[in-house]
Amino acid sequence: MVALRITKYNPRFRDKTGAYKKDDWTSASDIGRVFDGKLLTLDEYLAAEDAYVGAALLFLKNAQVKSLKVTYFEERSDFDNPSGFEAQNKLWLEDVELGREYLESDLSKIIRLNLREACWTKLEDDNGTYIHFGYDYYMYVGSNKTSKIVEIQFPGSIFVEKFESPYHDLDVSEDE
């Protein structure tokens, strides 16, 4: 099993416990705010979002996985995102269903919805391949197909570390 954490956070800025120490944005709701002396613009946010989507789809391509199923779905109806994504998020959310399998083109929308904190899903297949999302703009991918995955050349703005998803064993049978 190859398990990776994919982030925009450079590992050089982690302390011994793994905590990220640099002042950096963690959400689409941070657009328009200043981090480390620099304003986060919509264009910069979308570039990061595009890099995450590209990394996830590249990972799936190298794992030879063409689709994933939504095995957990939680909509964030309480989230107010001031970045102007509300209409697009609402439209895309109408197509997300627990248990439904999605091809690559639709997975990119679901990945974006998770990154924008409009929902929280677990995307998985029956063979152990997954994409999970964490707080603060973390994404986790894994697959039992290890042959080519470790050699993937991810986009330059993406950092990849060997790391098992902390959401892998989430009990989805609990009612909230």
C-alpha positions in Angstrom: 0.0 0.0 0.0 1.3 3.4 -0.9 -0.2 6.1 1.3 0.6 9.8 0.7 -0.3 13.2 2.2 -0.5 15.8 -0.5 -0.4 19.5 0.5 0.8 22.9 -0.5 2.9 23.0 2.7 6.6 22.7 2.3 7.9 20.0 4.8 10.9 22.2 5.6 8.6 24.3 7.7 7.4 21.5 10.0 8.7 21.1 13.5 9.8 17.8 15.1 6.2 16.9 15.8 5.1 17.5 12.2 3.2 20.7 12.9 3.5 23.3 10.2 5.0 26.5 11.6 4.8 29.0 8.7 1.9 31.5 8.6 -0.2 30.2 5.7 -3.8 30.1 4.6 -5.8 27.0 5.2 -9.2 27.5 3.5 -11.0 29.2 0.6 -12.6 31.4 3.2 -9.1 33.0 3.7 -9.2 34.6 0.2 -8.6 38.3 0.7 -6.7 37.9 3.9 -2.9 38.5 4.5 -0.6 35.6 5.4 3.1 35.9 5.9 2.8 39.5 4.6 1.1 38.5 1.3 -2.5 38.9 0.3 -4.2 35.6 -0.8 -6.0 36.4 -4.1 -8.7 34.4 -5.8 -6.2 33.6 -8.6 -3.6 32.3 -6.2 -6.3 30.2 -4.4 -7.5 28.7 -7.6 -4.0 27.9 -8.7 -3.5 25.9 -5.5 -6.9 24.2 -5.9 -6.0 23.3 -9.5 -2.7 21.8 -8.3 -4.5 19.6 -5.8 -7.0 18.4 -8.4 -4.2 17.7 -10.9 -2.2 15.8 -8.2 -5.2 13.6 -7.3 -6.1 12.8 -10.9 -2.4 12.1 -11.7 -2.3 9.7 -8.8 -5.4 7.9 -10.0 -4.1 7.7 -13.5 -0.8 6.2 -12.3 -2.8 3.7 -10.1 -4.9 2.9 -13.2 -8.1 3.8 -11.4 -10.8 5.4 -13.6 -13.4 6.0 -10.9 -14.1 6.2 -7.2 -17.2 5.9 -5.1 -18.4 8.3 -2.4 -18.3 6.1 0.7 -18.9 9.0 3.1 -20.7 12.3 2.5 -21.4 15.2 4.8 -22.6 18.5 3.4 -21.5 21.6 5.1 -24.7 23.6 5.1 -23.4 25.9 7.8 -20.4 27.0 5.9 -20.4 30.6 4.5 -17.7 30.9 2.0 -17.1 34.5 1.1 -15.0 33.6 -2.0 -17.9 33.7 -4.5 -18.1 29.9 -5.0 -21.6 29.5 -3.4 -23.6 29.1 -6.7 -21.1 26.8 -8.2 -20.8 24.7 -5.1 -24.6 24.4 -4.7 -24.9 23.2 -8.3 -22.1 20.7 -7.9 -23.4 19.4 -4.5 -26.7 18.5 -6.1 -24.9 15.8 -8.0 -23.0 14.2 -5.1 -24.6 11.0 -3.7 -23.4 8.6 -1.1 -22.6 5.2 -2.7 -22.4 6.6 -6.2 -19.4 5.9 -8.4 -17.8 8.9 -10.2 -15.5 9.0 -13.2 -12.5 11.3 -13.4 -14.3 14.4 -14.8 -16.8 14.4 -12.0 -14.2 13.6 -9.3 -12.5 16.9 -10.0 -15.7 18.7 -8.9 -16.0 16.6 -5.8 -12.3 17.3 -4.9 -12.9 21.0 -5.3 -16.0 20.9 -3.1 -14.0 19.2 -0.3 -11.1 21.7 -0.7 -13.7 24.6 -0.5 -15.2 23.0 2.7 -18.6 22.8 1.0 -18.7 19.1 1.9 -16.6 16.3 3.3 -16.4 13.0 1.5 -14.3 9.9 1.4 -13.7 8.7 -2.2 -12.7 5.0 -2.4 -12.9 1.9 -4.6 -13.2 -1.8 -3.7 -9.5 -2.4 -4.3 -8.1 0.0 -1.6 -7.6 3.1 -3.6 -8.7 6.3 -1.9 -8.8 10.1 -1.7 -9.5 11.6 1.7 -9.6 15.1 2.9 -8.5 16.7 6.2 -8.8 20.0 7.9 -6.6 22.9 6.9 -6.2 21.9 3.2 -4.8 18.4 3.6 -5.5 15.6 1.1 -4.6 12.0 1.5 -4.3 9.4 -1.3 -3.5 5.7 -1.2 -3.5 2.6 -3.3 -2.5 -1.0 -3.3 -1.1 -0.5 -6.8 2.4 0.5 -5.8 4.5 -0.1 -8.9 4.4 3.3 -10.6 2.9 5.6 -8.0 6.1 6.4 -6.1 7.7 7.7 -9.3 4.9 10.3 -10.0 6.2 13.8 -10.8 3.6 15.9 -9.0 3.2 19.7 -9.8 5.9 21.8 -8.3 3.6 23.6 -5.9 2.6 20.3 -4.3 4.4 18.5 -1.6 4.1 14.8 -1.2 5.0 12.9 2.0 4.5 9.2 2.9 1.6 9.3 5.3 -1.5 7.1 5.9 -4.8 8.8 5.9 -6.1 9.5 9.5 -9.6 9.1 8.0 -9.1 5.6 6.6 -10.8 3.8 9.4 -13.5 6.3 10.1 -16.7 4.6 11.3 -19.3 5.9 8.9 -22.1 3.9 10.5 -22.5 6.4 13.4 -25.4 8.9 13.1 -24.5 12.4 13.8 
